[in-house]
Structures are given as C-alpha cells and as structure tokens.
Amino acid sequence: MYFEIAEITTPLWLLLAWGSLIGFVFSTVGAAGGILASVGMISIFGLQDPNLVKPMAQTLTLATPVIAVPLYMRQCRVVYRLALLLAAGGIIGAFIGSTLSHGLLADMSVFKPVFAVLVFFIACQLAWQIFRSSKKTQHLTRAMRAAETFERQVKEGQDLCATGVRCVHKSLTQLVFRFGNEEFAFNTWLPLFAGMAIAILSSALGVGGGFLLVPFMSIVMRLPMYVIAGTSALAIAVHSLTSIGNYVRLGIALDLSMLGILLLGVVAGSAIGPAVSKYIPENGLRGFLCIVLLLIGLRYTGLF
C-alpha cells in the first residue's frame, strides 16, 4: 500500500505487526516504544524525512498510555503525583526540544552515535542491577521486597490494591508513598527537572522518553518496576502531546492513514502488555528492557 505523505510503499500486515510490538514493549516496561517506532519508520518502512518521523513516532507512543494507563490504574500501580511532576517538567522540555530539533537537528543520522552511547549506558546499568548479588543498598532491597509482595499477591489471586500505591505524605519538597508494604520517598524537585531534561532530548529525537525515564526511576529513584511502567507512561503522554502539537504548529503534516494502521497494532499490543507484565518476575522486566535497549543500540551503531 502506498502512503502519499510519507512517500513509501509497505504491506499492511507489517505495519500492524510492528505496531503491536511497539504497544506490547512500551506498555510492559514503560520504555522503548518510541525508539522502536522511530527505528521501524526509518529502517523498516524507509521514511526519509526526519521531521516527519519524530511526531509520527511520538503519536504512536501517545496511543499506548491511553490504553495501558487505565489498566495500571485498576491495579493501583500508578504514582500519580510523581507522574504529574515528571509531566510538568516535560511540558517545558518538550517545547524546547521539538523547536530546536525542527530548525537545527533535522538530520537523524547526526543523533545515532550519541543515541547508541546513551542506550548502551542504560542497558549496562540495568544489567548491573540484575546480576549484582552482594552489597545491595537499603533502597534497592526495599524495592525488591515490594516487588516480592506484589508477585505473591498475584500468585495468590489477592486484591492488588490492598498493598498498591498509596500516598503517605506530600509537601512542596518531599513526597512519600507506599507500595508492597514498603515506603518510598523522594525530593519533588528531582523528577521535575529530570522530566524537563529527558523531554528535551526525547522530543528532539522524536521518541517517547521512556528509554531514559524508566532507568532514571529504577536506578536513581530506586522504585519497583511494577509502579514504573504505568507512572512513566502517564508522564510520557503529557510531554508527547506537547511535542506533537509543536511539530504540527511548525508545519509538519502527519500521514494519518499510515498512523491509523500502526495505531491498530499499538492498541492490540498495549492491551496485552499490562495483563502479561504482572506475571513476569521483577528481574524479568528489567532483563527484557535491557535486551531491547542493547538491540536498539546495536542497530543505531550500524552493526546489524
């Protein structure tokens, strides 16, 4: 099938299959959906205009939170106040990043080496967490205990909200919440500025930002992966909307027919992700994300 705006010809089944993969990966781990979308459009489907790839890919990452976040909400796995802090910084960052990218960073090949370095660094950090067997910090141990409590509730068929996310304390400078019978605390300014920085980079590259946001929440904030996927997806939805709107304002016309077919696949994959992820062990989620990032990094260095 020929798509006039994108100026490509590709079979419908391939669009549906790739869209399903994007939705499943992003809804399962809260990351890499936008990266897969960009890789698919450039390397699989052959789009030549980077400024078209960016908002198209972000539109696909926007579809996943719409499907997945309500499912995570029903499982009490979303830290709302954290998501809003990340989103608030993301709105500013997305406007800055998309504006700079449209005018100054129109050639995606310029970003690939830097992109690969970042992805490899994040993947190595996640692998280090998985295989580290000693000298665990108190915070990392706390996240693991919370994950084990959640996994036990899933196996026993208990109400997941019984030990789900619940706000304990909030102020201008600190937020404390409970999950899996464990408490997690952080300074509110940390996610605000992190959300801004991540949104600048992700909107400039035309990805959702989960590839940085998820490792940030896992490694720096040391939160359980079971609350990261839904929380990051909600934050990404807000800054992706900002970035897409700014690209359209700058004159980019989206190929709606191509997007529509891809979105059908994304919807299917997004519906499967949350239902599957609760049965995957904590380190299984981390390992899955690590493998995805390694493969993407290899692709962007041109090794395959």
VEXZA-313490 format. One record per residue (C-alpha): residue in one letter; x negated, z, y negated. Coordinates in nm, 4 decimals, padded with zeros to 6 digits, always signed. Last residue first. Layout:
BEGIN
+------+----------+----------+----------+
| type |        X |        Z |        Y |
+------+----------+----------+----------+
|    A |        X |        Z |        Y |
...
+------+----------+----------+----------+
//
This chain:
BEGIN
+------+----------+----------+----------+
| type |        X |        Z |        Y |
+------+----------+----------+----------+
|    F | -02.3200 | +01.2019 | +00.5020 |
|    L | -02.6292 | +01.3461 | +00.3292 |
|    G | -02.5085 | +01.2273 | -00.0127 |
|    T | -02.5663 | +01.5582 | -00.1891 |
|    Y | -02.1928 | +01.5723 | -00.2567 |
|    R | -02.1071 | +01.5343 | +00.1111 |
|    L | -02.3474 | +01.8087 | +00.2168 |
|    G | -02.1918 | +02.0449 | -00.0362 |
|    I | -01.8444 | +01.9593 | +00.0891 |
|    L | -01.9439 | +02.0327 | +00.4474 |
|    L | -02.1026 | +02.3629 | +00.3480 |
|    L | -01.7968 | +02.4630 | +00.1439 |
|    V | -01.5577 | +02.3981 | +00.4334 |
|    I | -01.7798 | +02.5909 | +00.6750 |
|    C | -01.7953 | +02.8934 | +00.4423 |
|    L | -01.4183 | +02.8899 | +00.3864 |
|    F | -01.3560 | +02.8987 | +00.7614 |
|    G | -01.6121 | +03.1740 | +00.8059 |
|    R | -01.4494 | +03.3927 | +00.5402 |
|    L | -01.1066 | +03.3457 | +00.6977 |
|    G | -01.2447 | +03.4207 | +01.0431 |
|    N | -01.4248 | +03.7234 | +00.9035 |
|    E | -01.0868 | +03.8761 | +00.8184 |
|    P | -00.9293 | +03.7856 | +01.1541 |
|    I | -00.6742 | +03.4972 | +01.1613 |
|    Y | -00.3121 | +03.5880 | +01.2414 |
|    K | -00.2153 | +03.6365 | +00.8747 |
|    S | -00.3643 | +03.2941 | +00.7964 |
|    V | -00.1176 | +03.0940 | +01.0092 |
|    A | +00.2079 | +03.1628 | +00.8257 |
|    P | +00.0331 | +03.1431 | +00.4882 |
|    G | -00.1178 | +02.7994 | +00.5693 |
|    I | +00.1777 | +02.6194 | +00.7330 |
|    A | +00.3905 | +02.5848 | +00.4187 |
|    S | +00.0944 | +02.4627 | +00.2167 |
|    G | +00.0133 | +02.1906 | +00.4715 |
|    A | +00.3656 | +02.0477 | +00.4565 |
|    V | +00.3799 | +02.0644 | +00.0763 |
|    V | +00.0365 | +01.9031 | +00.0476 |
|    G | +00.1448 | +01.6139 | +00.2699 |
|    L | +00.4476 | +01.5401 | +00.0540 |
|    L | +00.2267 | +01.5840 | -00.2525 |
|    L | -00.0015 | +01.3019 | -00.1401 |
|    I | +00.2957 | +01.0643 | -00.1318 |
|    G | +00.4151 | +01.1670 | -00.4787 |
|    L | +00.0652 | +01.1541 | -00.6258 |
|    M | +00.0260 | +00.7906 | -00.5230 |
|    S | +00.3579 | +00.7015 | -00.6854 |
|    L | +00.2806 | +00.9089 | -00.9956 |
|    D | -00.0494 | +00.7391 | -01.0787 |
|    L | -00.1317 | +00.9629 | -01.3767 |
|    A | -00.1840 | +00.8176 | -01.7254 |
|    I | -00.4742 | +00.9777 | -01.9179 |
|    G | -00.4230 | +00.9704 | -02.2970 |
|    L | -00.5853 | +01.2903 | -02.4291 |
|    R | -00.2491 | +01.4682 | -02.4151 |
|    V | -00.2326 | +01.3816 | -02.0444 |
|    Y | -00.5753 | +01.5406 | -01.9957 |
|    N | -00.4570 | +01.8470 | -02.1931 |
|    G | -00.1445 | +01.8888 | -01.9818 |
|    I | -00.3488 | +01.8669 | -01.6624 |
|    S | -00.5913 | +02.1354 | -01.7859 |
|    T | -00.3200 | +02.3788 | -01.8936 |
|    L | -00.1216 | +02.3322 | -01.5734 |
|    S | -00.4409 | +02.3891 | -01.3732 |
|    H | -00.5012 | +02.7130 | -01.5675 |
|    V | -00.1664 | +02.8577 | -01.4628 |
|    A | -00.1629 | +02.7382 | -01.1018 |
|    I | -00.5172 | +02.8656 | -01.0490 |
|    A | -00.4095 | +03.2222 | -01.1304 |
|    L | -00.1279 | +03.2109 | -00.8734 |
|    A | -00.3558 | +03.0585 | -00.6077 |
|    S | -00.6212 | +03.3241 | -00.6728 |
|    T | -00.3754 | +03.6061 | -00.6056 |
|    G | -00.2283 | +03.4445 | -00.2940 |
|    A | -00.5639 | +03.3770 | -00.1276 |
|    I | -00.7399 | +03.6954 | -00.2443 |
|    V | -00.4996 | +03.9519 | -00.1010 |
|    Y | -00.5845 | +03.8894 | +00.2669 |
|    M | -00.9475 | +03.8158 | +00.1807 |
|    P | -00.9985 | +04.1840 | +00.1086 |
|    L | -01.1498 | +04.2600 | -00.2359 |
|    R | -01.5185 | +04.3026 | -00.3114 |
|    M | -01.4934 | +04.2350 | -00.6883 |
|    V | -01.8278 | +04.0519 | -00.6913 |
|    I | -01.8381 | +03.9076 | -00.3390 |
|    S | -01.4710 | +03.8539 | -00.2475 |
|    M | -01.3118 | +03.8053 | -00.5886 |
|    F | -01.6013 | +03.5901 | -00.7082 |
|    P | -01.6108 | +03.4051 | -00.3733 |
|    V | -01.2397 | +03.3191 | -00.4198 |
|    L | -01.2712 | +03.2162 | -00.7853 |
|    L | -01.5629 | +02.9805 | -00.7364 |
|    F | -01.4209 | +02.7375 | -00.4768 |
|    G | -01.0749 | +02.8357 | -00.6033 |
|    G | -01.1392 | +02.6535 | -00.9274 |
|    G | -00.8649 | +02.3933 | -00.8957 |
|    V | -01.0836 | +02.0876 | -00.9294 |
|    G | -01.1179 | +01.8255 | -01.2035 |
|    L | -01.4903 | +01.8758 | -01.2691 |
|    A | -01.4398 | +01.9753 | -01.6341 |
|    S | -01.1298 | +02.1734 | -01.5352 |
|    S | -01.3313 | +02.3619 | -01.2723 |
|    L | -01.6240 | +02.4417 | -01.5012 |
|    I | -01.4227 | +02.5684 | -01.7978 |
|    A | -01.1723 | +02.7408 | -01.5657 |
|    I | -01.4503 | +02.9383 | -01.3935 |
|    A | -01.5832 | +03.0669 | -01.7252 |
|    M | -01.2399 | +03.1702 | -01.8533 |
|    G | -01.1361 | +03.3376 | -01.5282 |
|    A | -01.4648 | +03.5297 | -01.5240 |
|    F | -01.3986 | +03.6483 | -01.8797 |
|    L | -01.0561 | +03.7893 | -01.7931 |
|    P | -01.1548 | +03.8968 | -01.4408 |
|    L | -01.4264 | +04.1307 | -01.5783 |
|    W | -01.2378 | +04.2535 | -01.8853 |
|    T | -00.9862 | +04.4441 | -01.6714 |
|    N | -01.2515 | +04.6725 | -01.5207 |
|    F | -01.1955 | +04.7125 | -01.1469 |
|    A | -01.0423 | +04.9494 | -00.8914 |
|    F | -00.9486 | +04.9103 | -00.5233 |
|    E | -00.7699 | +05.1811 | -00.3222 |
|    E | -00.7259 | +05.1711 | +00.0572 |
|    N | -00.4120 | +05.2269 | +00.2697 |
|    G | -00.4022 | +04.8546 | +00.3570 |
|    F | -00.3716 | +04.7621 | -00.0089 |
|    R | -00.3707 | +04.9941 | -00.3084 |
|    F | -00.4203 | +04.9070 | -00.6758 |
|    V | -00.6296 | +05.0355 | -00.9672 |
|    L | -00.6628 | +04.8533 | -01.3007 |
|    Q | -00.9004 | +04.9532 | -01.5785 |
|    T | -00.9795 | +04.8774 | -01.9448 |
|    L | -00.6451 | +04.8484 | -02.1236 |
|    S | -00.4752 | +05.0693 | -01.8666 |
|    K | -00.3242 | +05.0408 | -01.5214 |
|    H | -00.2986 | +05.2841 | -01.2313 |
|    V | -00.1619 | +05.2773 | -00.8763 |
|    C | -00.0309 | +04.9191 | -00.8480 |
|    R | +00.0917 | +04.8379 | -00.4980 |
|    V | -00.0268 | +04.5594 | -00.2686 |
|    G | +00.0954 | +04.5937 | +00.0890 |
|    T | +00.0847 | +04.9017 | +00.3110 |
|    A | +00.4577 | +04.9127 | +00.3895 |
|    C | +00.4872 | +04.5553 | +00.2602 |
|    L | +00.3709 | +04.4149 | +00.5938 |
|    D | +00.6698 | +04.5629 | +00.7776 |
|    Q | +00.5459 | +04.6119 | +01.1334 |
|    G | +00.5124 | +04.3479 | +01.4069 |
|    E | +00.2451 | +04.5423 | +01.5949 |
|    K | -00.0077 | +04.2583 | +01.5718 |
|    V | +00.0665 | +04.2031 | +01.2019 |
|    Q | +00.0397 | +04.5739 | +01.1271 |
|    R | -00.2973 | +04.5922 | +01.3037 |
|    E | -00.4289 | +04.2978 | +01.1039 |
|    F | -00.3260 | +04.4700 | +00.7799 |
|    T | -00.4998 | +04.7943 | +00.8758 |
|    E | -00.8126 | +04.6007 | +00.9782 |
|    A | -00.8165 | +04.4197 | +00.6446 |
|    A | -00.7918 | +04.7489 | +00.4537 |
|    R | -01.0794 | +04.8898 | +00.6576 |
|    M | -01.2850 | +04.5778 | +00.5882 |
|    A | -01.2229 | +04.6012 | +00.2144 |
|    R | -01.3250 | +04.9685 | +00.2155 |
|    T | -01.6429 | +04.8901 | +00.4059 |
|    L | -01.7317 | +04.6309 | +00.1434 |
|    H | -01.6726 | +04.8865 | -00.1325 |
|    Q | -01.8760 | +05.1591 | +00.0354 |
|    T | -02.1651 | +04.9208 | +00.0833 |
|    K | -02.2665 | +04.7991 | +00.4274 |
|    K | -02.6271 | +04.8773 | +00.5102 |
|    S | -02.6044 | +04.7121 | +00.8526 |
|    S | -02.4469 | +04.4174 | +01.0381 |
|    R | -02.4645 | +04.1408 | +00.7797 |
|    F | -02.3446 | +03.8290 | +00.9570 |
|    I | -02.0174 | +03.7724 | +00.7728 |
|    Q | -02.1332 | +03.8869 | +00.4304 |
|    W | -02.4458 | +03.6712 | +00.4442 |
|    A | -02.2324 | +03.3711 | +00.5454 |
|    L | -02.0169 | +03.4273 | +00.2362 |
|    Q | -02.3221 | +03.4357 | +00.0099 |
|    C | -02.4657 | +03.1259 | +00.1761 |
|    A | -02.1398 | +02.9376 | +00.1180 |
|    I | -02.1410 | +03.0365 | -00.2496 |
|    F | -02.4969 | +02.9125 | -00.3003 |
|    F | -02.4257 | +02.5887 | -00.1133 |
|    V | -02.1224 | +02.5201 | -00.3322 |
|    L | -02.3098 | +02.5862 | -00.6543 |
|    V | -02.6011 | +02.3637 | -00.5539 |
|    A | -02.3623 | +02.0851 | -00.4469 |
|    F | -02.1776 | +02.0897 | -00.7800 |
|    V | -02.5037 | +02.0701 | -00.9697 |
|    P | -02.6052 | +01.7626 | -00.7667 |
|    K | -02.2548 | +01.6063 | -00.7959 |
|    F | -02.1929 | +01.6566 | -01.1667 |
|    V | -02.3651 | +01.3474 | -01.3027 |
|    S | -02.1889 | +01.1366 | -01.0393 |
|    M | -01.8564 | +01.2300 | -01.1989 |
|    D | -01.9242 | +01.0131 | -01.5035 |
|    A | -01.6799 | +01.1052 | -01.7827 |
|    L | -01.8647 | +01.4145 | -01.8971 |
|    L | -01.8710 | +01.3818 | -02.2766 |
|    G | -01.5234 | +01.2985 | -02.4001 |
|    H | -01.2925 | +01.3796 | -02.1145 |
|    S | -01.5169 | +01.6551 | -01.9784 |
|    L | -01.5412 | +01.8386 | -02.3115 |
|    T | -01.1628 | +01.8443 | -02.3574 |
|    S | -01.0988 | +01.9398 | -01.9941 |
|    G | -01.3441 | +02.2296 | -02.0102 |
|    I | -01.2251 | +02.3779 | -02.3402 |
|    F | -00.8554 | +02.3647 | -02.2523 |
|    A | -00.9202 | +02.5004 | -01.9041 |
|    G | -01.1321 | +02.7877 | -02.0371 |
|    I | -00.8664 | +02.9123 | -02.2763 |
|    I | -00.5924 | +02.9001 | -02.0127 |
|    G | -00.8266 | +03.0443 | -01.7502 |
|    G | -00.8888 | +03.3646 | -01.9426 |
|    A | -00.5173 | +03.4387 | -01.9318 |
|    A | -00.4935 | +03.3174 | -01.5714 |
|    L | -00.7594 | +03.5585 | -01.4436 |
|    L | -00.5856 | +03.8475 | -01.6207 |
|    L | -00.2466 | +03.7328 | -01.4892 |
|    A | -00.3758 | +03.7112 | -01.1312 |
|    L | -00.5219 | +04.0627 | -01.1549 |
|    R | -00.1899 | +04.1963 | -01.2807 |
|    Y | -00.0013 | +04.0280 | -00.9978 |
|    V | -00.2162 | +04.1420 | -00.7049 |
|    V | -00.0481 | +03.9223 | -00.4404 |
|    R | -00.0323 | +04.0129 | -00.0683 |
|    C | +00.3111 | +04.1766 | -00.0511 |
|    Q | +00.4150 | +03.9543 | +00.2480 |
|    R | +00.7122 | +03.8203 | +00.0509 |
|    M | +00.4744 | +03.7499 | -00.2367 |
|    Y | +00.2437 | +03.5576 | -00.0030 |
|    L | +00.5314 | +03.3259 | +00.0828 |
|    P | +00.6229 | +03.2857 | -00.2852 |
|    V | +00.2560 | +03.1973 | -00.3561 |
|    A | +00.2317 | +02.9237 | -00.0906 |
|    I | +00.4757 | +02.6562 | -00.2049 |
|    V | +00.4237 | +02.6577 | -00.5827 |
|    P | +00.0625 | +02.7602 | -00.5245 |
|    T | +00.0027 | +02.4383 | -00.3250 |
|    A | +00.1518 | +02.1974 | -00.5768 |
|    L | -00.0942 | +02.2923 | -00.8516 |
|    T | -00.3885 | +02.1959 | -00.6331 |
|    L | -00.2381 | +01.8470 | -00.6051 |
|    T | -00.1963 | +01.8223 | -00.9811 |
|    Q | -00.5587 | +01.9288 | -01.0182 |
|    A | -00.6731 | +01.6331 | -00.8099 |
|    M | -00.4719 | +01.3871 | -01.0204 |
|    P | -00.5948 | +01.5523 | -01.3415 |
|    K | -00.9619 | +01.5006 | -01.2427 |
|    V | -00.9435 | +01.1691 | -01.0557 |
|    L | -00.8066 | +00.9795 | -01.3554 |
|    N | -01.0945 | +01.0845 | -01.5816 |
|    P | -01.3373 | +00.9972 | -01.3032 |
|    D | -01.2145 | +00.6329 | -01.2922 |
|    Q | -01.3308 | +00.4535 | -00.9762 |
|    L | -01.0789 | +00.5683 | -00.7153 |
|    G | -01.2007 | +00.4736 | -00.3676 |
|    F | -00.9469 | +00.6266 | -00.1277 |
|    I | -01.1843 | +00.8204 | +00.0977 |
|    S | -01.4869 | +00.8827 | -00.1265 |
|    I | -01.3429 | +00.9255 | -00.4764 |
|    M | -00.9840 | +01.0269 | -00.4082 |
|    G | -01.0691 | +01.2267 | -00.0985 |
|    V | -01.3637 | +01.4092 | -00.2543 |
|    S | -01.1484 | +01.5023 | -00.5540 |
|    A | -00.8633 | +01.6327 | -00.3357 |
|    L | -01.1036 | +01.8191 | -00.1075 |
|    I | -01.2578 | +01.9890 | -00.4109 |
|    G | -00.9152 | +02.0702 | -00.5497 |
|    G | -00.8117 | +02.2376 | -00.2245 |
|    A | -01.1448 | +02.4170 | -00.1828 |
|    A | -01.0004 | +02.7661 | -00.2381 |
|    G | -00.7113 | +03.0052 | -00.1775 |
|    V | -00.8145 | +03.0625 | +00.1851 |
|    T | -00.5048 | +02.9507 | +00.3769 |
|    S | -00.3042 | +02.7893 | +00.0966 |
|    F | -00.6003 | +02.5783 | -00.0148 |
|    V | -00.7012 | +02.4663 | +00.3325 |
|    F | -00.3485 | +02.3837 | +00.4503 |
|    G | -00.2450 | +02.2039 | +00.1331 |
|    I | -00.5569 | +01.9883 | +00.1158 |
|    L | -00.5360 | +01.9001 | +00.4854 |
|    S | -00.1706 | +01.8013 | +00.4481 |
|    G | -00.2562 | +01.5795 | +00.1506 |
|    W | -00.5267 | +01.4098 | +00.3548 |
|    A | -00.2813 | +01.3342 | +00.6345 |
|    L | -00.0108 | +01.2083 | +00.3980 |
|    L | -00.2508 | +00.9818 | +00.2091 |
|    L | -00.3939 | +00.8512 | +00.5359 |
|    W | -00.0445 | +00.7840 | +00.6719 |
|    L | +00.0429 | +00.5821 | +00.3601 |
|    P | -00.2373 | +00.3304 | +00.4113 |
|    T | -00.4686 | +00.2613 | +00.1125 |
|    T | -00.5012 | -00.0033 | -00.1592 |
|    I | -00.6578 | +00.0984 | -00.4908 |
|    E | -00.6150 | +00.0271 | -00.8620 |
|    A | -00.5267 | +00.3886 | -00.9507 |
|    I | -00.2660 | +00.2648 | -01.1985 |
|    E | -00.1392 | -00.0134 | -00.9709 |
|    F | -00.1237 | +00.1568 | -00.6325 |
|    Y | -00.1295 | -00.0947 | -00.3466 |
|    M | +00.0000 | +00.0000 | +00.0000 |
+------+----------+----------+----------+
//
